[in-house]
Amino acid sequence: MIHIRSFEQSETDLEFLMDMMYESIHIPENKPAKEELLNFPNIKKYSEGWGRKHDRALLAFNEDKLPVGAAWYRLFTENQKGYGYVDEKTPELGIAVTNEARGKGIGILLMERLFETACKDGYTSLSLSVDPNNIQAVRLYKKLGFKLCGSSGTSLTMIYNVFST
């Protein structure tokens, strides 16, 4: 049984969320260490100062109460765009599930709950950035209803209409 709850401003939740943010960055070979990668100038904006007014995160726990995944979103501005930036009213999301928990539907559960959260927060859409070589992720996002809407560098930008379900 998977339990999903909102992120709480605790050191434990923040550390796990940062672990998942690191895991969500698709670098198949020679991936830098977590502290180094999350502090790259083009990546830092995703985690820096987590817990701002419009930041949202959900954490998934297994039957042993161990964290197994997270999904989150954050708003960006025109001046500080994320890779999946669409506009200042569309939060960019991220998601990751631990290696041992993959393939069990946890990612889909997290995404569905994140869609509900976004709807309650008044957002009409969510965006994301995905490496086109991450075929499993692209397939999952398309299955969930995301549509291709552009690209940024080597990443695809996809958008999901919160009210389309």
Rosetta blueprint (number, residue, H / E / L):
1 M L
2 I L
3 H E
4 I E
5 R E
6 S E
7 F L
8 E L
9 Q L
10 S L
11 E H
12 T H
13 D H
14 L H
15 E H
16 F H
17 L H
18 M H
19 D H
20 M H
21 M H
22 Y H
23 E H
24 S H
25 I L
26 H L
27 I L
28 P L
29 E L
30 N L
31 K L
32 P L
33 A L
34 K H
35 E H
36 E H
37 L H
38 L L
39 N L
40 F L
41 P L
42 N L
43 I L
44 K H
45 K H
46 Y H
47 S H
48 E L
49 G L
50 W L
51 G L
52 R L
53 K L
54 H L
55 D L
56 R E
57 A E
58 L E
59 L E
60 A E
61 F E
62 N L
63 E L
64 D L
65 K L
66 L L
67 P E
68 V E
69 G E
70 A E
71 A E
72 W E
73 Y E
74 R E
75 L L
76 F L
77 T E
78 E L
79 N L
80 Q E
81 K L
82 G L
83 Y L
84 G L
85 Y L
86 V L
87 D L
88 E L
89 K L
90 T L
91 P L
92 E E
93 L E
94 G E
95 I E
96 A E
97 V E
98 T L
99 N H
100 E H
101 A H
102 R L
103 G L
104 K L
105 G L
106 I H
107 G H
108 I H
109 L H
110 L H
111 M H
112 E H
113 R H
114 L H
115 F H
116 E H
117 T H
118 A H
119 C H
120 K H
121 D L
122 G L
123 Y L
124 T L
125 S E
126 L E
127 S E
128 L E
129 S E
130 V E
131 D L
132 P L
133 N L
134 N L
135 I H
136 Q H
137 A H
138 V H
139 R H
140 L H
141 Y H
142 K H
143 K H
144 L H
145 G L
146 F L
147 K E
148 L E
149 C E
150 G E
151 S E
152 S E
153 G L
154 T L
155 S E
156 L E
157 T E
158 M E
159 I E
160 Y E
161 N E
162 V H
163 F H
164 S H
165 T L
